[in-house]
Amino acid sequence: MSAAGLMGLTIPETFGGSGADYVAYALALEELARVDAGTAVTLSVHLMIAGAILRLGSDVQKSHYLPQLAGGDVIAGFALTEPDAGSDAASIRSTARRSAGGYALRGRKQWCTNGGYAGVTMAMFRTGAPGAKGISAFLVDNALPGIVLEKTTEKLGIHTSNTVDLAFDDVAVPATALLGAEGEGLNGALSALTTGRIGIAAQATGILAACLEASVKFAKEREAFGKPIAAFEGVSFKIAQMATDLDAARLLTWRAAARCDRGERFALEASQAKLFASTAARRHAAEAVQIHGGYGYTTEFPVERYYRDAKITEIYEGTSEIQQLIIARALLGRLE
Ligand SMILES: Cc1cc2nc3c(=O)[nH]c(=O)nc-3n(C[C@H](O)[C@H](O)[C@H](O)COP(=O)(O)OP(=O)(O)OC[C@H]3O[C@@H](n4cnc5c(N)ncnc54)[C@H](O)[C@@H]3O)c2cc1C
């Protein structure tokens, strides 16, 4: 991916990147996910952090990190979730205590994508009172003493994506490690996740595209009752719906990406794209297995992998229920 310029895809050329926009990012992630969804999320998270540094970072942070990320010499990770705080991110407990010349980071971060080989992690810690305003974001070099890789998590799918728990045991970071203003860390994390959702929508779209390709091929080749199974409406209508939902997922993703590129508000559209694409990917991956019959349940065909990979797109970077919450709030306002 480095050789192809993908590790720096959305990083400006002035920092050694490819200077591409978010529509190009959606296209690249869809193509990667069509082949391997775990590889796609590796890149998606890496570029999500690069985007956050670009938006929120100081000049020194940008010139230090962005060229390394663009070249793929350093991989970026993201650490918000904790054992007792996922969707309710404002309730994280890990702390950043002021110390001489900086902060001491303490706590446990769960399911950090890329965490096993990341050189830098955008990590959120509590610097103030409970609630959203007491959280700050830091750029933490993973080689610092006190960062312990506690566990590599085994998962249902996306096996090519690395997922780890990291313990921070009084990790000393300088004050310059702060990303954005103190107390603004949750906003920074949520804005990163908004662009990240375009990536996960594209990932789901890629899985869906792979399901369609495999299903069309198999339905034309496999014969039952003297004809290709594609001749049965019970099979061909599944494929028709799959193709239609694929285009809808793709267009919703491109709309969110294009709005982001034009500098327009795109949080609602990114949530709609992720909600639709991930639901469609999960549903049609199950249909792709069904179309393949018994072969679909074996590892001889790739659809069992698509089925396992699709599920995560409904969970990470905000579950489907959280996307519905964001969409409903955008339409109705906060009612509580
Ligand atoms: C493979 C993998 C990779 C990940 N990578 C990262 C990463 O790189 N960095 C990181 O910080 N995190 C990462 N995560 C964490 C992921 O983002 C969270 O798992 C996700 O946000 C959900 O949080 P949770 O698991 O704590 O579920 P919970 O928040 O406990 O939710 C459990 C259920 O309750 C529902 N729910 C919760 N609140 C509401 C509500 N208000 N209304 C309706 N329903 C609700 C949820 O939708 C869900 O169905 C990863 C997770 C996995 C599995």
The ligand as an SDF file (V2000), in Angstrom:
LIG
                    3D

 53 58  0  0  0  0  0  0  0  0999 V2000
  -12.6650   -5.4680   15.7310 C   0  0  0  0  0  0  0  0  0  0  0  0
  -12.8720   -4.2020   16.4920 C   0  0  0  0  0  0  0  0  0  0  0  0
  -12.0370   -3.1080   16.2560 C   0  0  0  0  0  0  0  0  0  0  0  0
  -12.1980   -1.9410   16.9860 C   0  0  0  0  0  0  0  0  0  0  0  0
  -11.3110   -0.9040   16.8030 N   0  0  0  0  0  0  0  0  0  0  0  0
  -11.3500    0.1460   17.6610 C   0  0  0  0  0  0  0  0  0  0  0  0
  -10.3160    1.1400   17.6300 C   0  0  0  0  0  0  0  0  0  0  0  0
   -9.3990    1.1210   16.8050 O   0  0  0  0  0  0  0  0  0  0  0  0
  -10.3500    2.1260   18.5700 N   0  0  0  0  0  0  0  0  0  0  0  0
  -11.3490    2.2170   19.4930 C   0  0  0  0  0  0  0  0  0  0  0  0
  -11.3270    3.1550   20.3020 O   0  0  0  0  0  0  0  0  0  0  0  0
  -12.3660    1.3140   19.5160 N   0  0  0  0  0  0  0  0  0  0  0  0
  -12.3700    0.2760   18.6420 C   0  0  0  0  0  0  0  0  0  0  0  0
  -13.3590   -0.6780   18.6920 N   0  0  0  0  0  0  0  0  0  0  0  0
  -14.4590   -0.5070   19.6290 C   0  0  0  0  0  0  0  0  0  0  0  0
  -15.8020   -0.2290   18.9410 C   0  0  0  0  0  0  0  0  0  0  0  0
  -15.8120    1.0470   18.3640 O   0  0  0  0  0  0  0  0  0  0  0  0
  -16.9010   -0.4550   19.9790 C   0  0  0  0  0  0  0  0  0  0  0  0
  -16.9740   -1.8640   20.1790 O   0  0  0  0  0  0  0  0  0  0  0  0
  -18.2350    0.0940   19.5580 C   0  0  0  0  0  0  0  0  0  0  0  0
  -18.2050    1.4980   19.5250 O   0  0  0  0  0  0  0  0  0  0  0  0
  -19.3760   -0.3530   20.4960 C   0  0  0  0  0  0  0  0  0  0  0  0
  -19.0290   -0.1690   21.8250 O   0  0  0  0  0  0  0  0  0  0  0  0
  -19.1940   -1.3960   22.8590 P   0  0  0  0  0  0  0  0  0  0  0  0
  -18.5740   -2.5860   22.2450 O   0  0  0  0  0  0  0  0  0  0  0  0
  -18.6900   -0.9540   24.1760 O   0  0  0  0  0  0  0  0  0  0  0  0
  -20.7460   -1.6510   22.9340 O   0  0  0  0  0  0  0  0  0  0  0  0
  -21.7710   -0.9140   23.9110 P   0  0  0  0  0  0  0  0  0  0  0  0
  -21.5920    0.5470   23.8230 O   0  0  0  0  0  0  0  0  0  0  0  0
  -21.6870   -1.5410   25.2520 O   0  0  0  0  0  0  0  0  0  0  0  0
  -23.1360   -1.3190   23.2160 O   0  0  0  0  0  0  0  0  0  0  0  0
  -23.7500   -2.5940   23.3750 C   0  0  0  0  0  0  0  0  0  0  0  0
  -25.0810   -2.5670   22.6210 C   0  0  0  0  0  0  0  0  0  0  0  0
  -25.9180   -1.5290   23.1640 O   0  0  0  0  0  0  0  0  0  0  0  0
  -26.3180   -0.6420   22.1490 C   0  0  0  0  0  0  0  0  0  0  0  0
  -26.3990    0.7220   22.6560 N   0  0  0  0  0  0  0  0  0  0  0  0
  -25.4970    1.3950   23.4250 C   0  0  0  0  0  0  0  0  0  0  0  0
  -25.9270    2.6370   23.6540 N   0  0  0  0  0  0  0  0  0  0  0  0
  -27.1120    2.7770   23.0090 C   0  0  0  0  0  0  0  0  0  0  0  0
  -28.0530    3.8390   22.8660 C   0  0  0  0  0  0  0  0  0  0  0  0
  -27.8410    5.0440   23.4260 N   0  0  0  0  0  0  0  0  0  0  0  0
  -29.1720    3.6200   22.1320 N   0  0  0  0  0  0  0  0  0  0  0  0
  -29.3900    2.4100   21.5480 C   0  0  0  0  0  0  0  0  0  0  0  0
  -28.5480    1.3760   21.6560 N   0  0  0  0  0  0  0  0  0  0  0  0
  -27.4170    1.5550   22.3770 C   0  0  0  0  0  0  0  0  0  0  0  0
  -25.2240   -0.7410   21.0760 C   0  0  0  0  0  0  0  0  0  0  0  0
  -25.6860   -0.3000   19.8120 O   0  0  0  0  0  0  0  0  0  0  0  0
  -24.9090   -2.2270   21.1220 C   0  0  0  0  0  0  0  0  0  0  0  0
  -25.8600   -2.9300   20.3640 O   0  0  0  0  0  0  0  0  0  0  0  0
  -13.2380   -1.8510   17.9470 C   0  0  0  0  0  0  0  0  0  0  0  0
  -14.0840   -2.9400   18.1600 C   0  0  0  0  0  0  0  0  0  0  0  0
  -13.9070   -4.1030   17.4660 C   0  0  0  0  0  0  0  0  0  0  0  0
  -14.7940   -5.2810   17.7760 C   0  0  0  0  0  0  0  0  0  0  0  0
  1  2  1  0
  2  3  1  0
  2 52  2  0
  3  4  2  0
  4  5  1  0
  4 50  1  0
  5  6  2  0
  6  7  1  0
  6 13  1  0
  7  8  2  0
  7  9  1  0
  9 10  1  0
 10 11  2  0
 10 12  1  0
 12 13  2  0
 13 14  1  0
 14 15  1  0
 14 50  1  0
 15 16  1  0
 16 17  1  0
 16 18  1  0
 18 19  1  0
 18 20  1  0
 20 21  1  0
 20 22  1  0
 22 23  1  0
 23 24  1  0
 24 25  2  0
 24 26  1  0
 24 27  1  0
 27 28  1  0
 28 29  2  0
 28 30  1  0
 28 31  1  0
 31 32  1  0
 32 33  1  0
 33 34  1  0
 33 48  1  0
 34 35  1  0
 35 36  1  0
 35 46  1  0
 36 37  1  0
 36 45  1  0
 37 38  2  0
 38 39  1  0
 39 40  1  0
 39 45  2  0
 40 41  1  0
 40 42  2  0
 42 43  1  0
 43 44  2  0
 44 45  1  0
 46 47  1  0
 46 48  1  0
 48 49  1  0
 50 51  2  0
 51 52  1  0
 52 53  1  0
M  END
$$$$
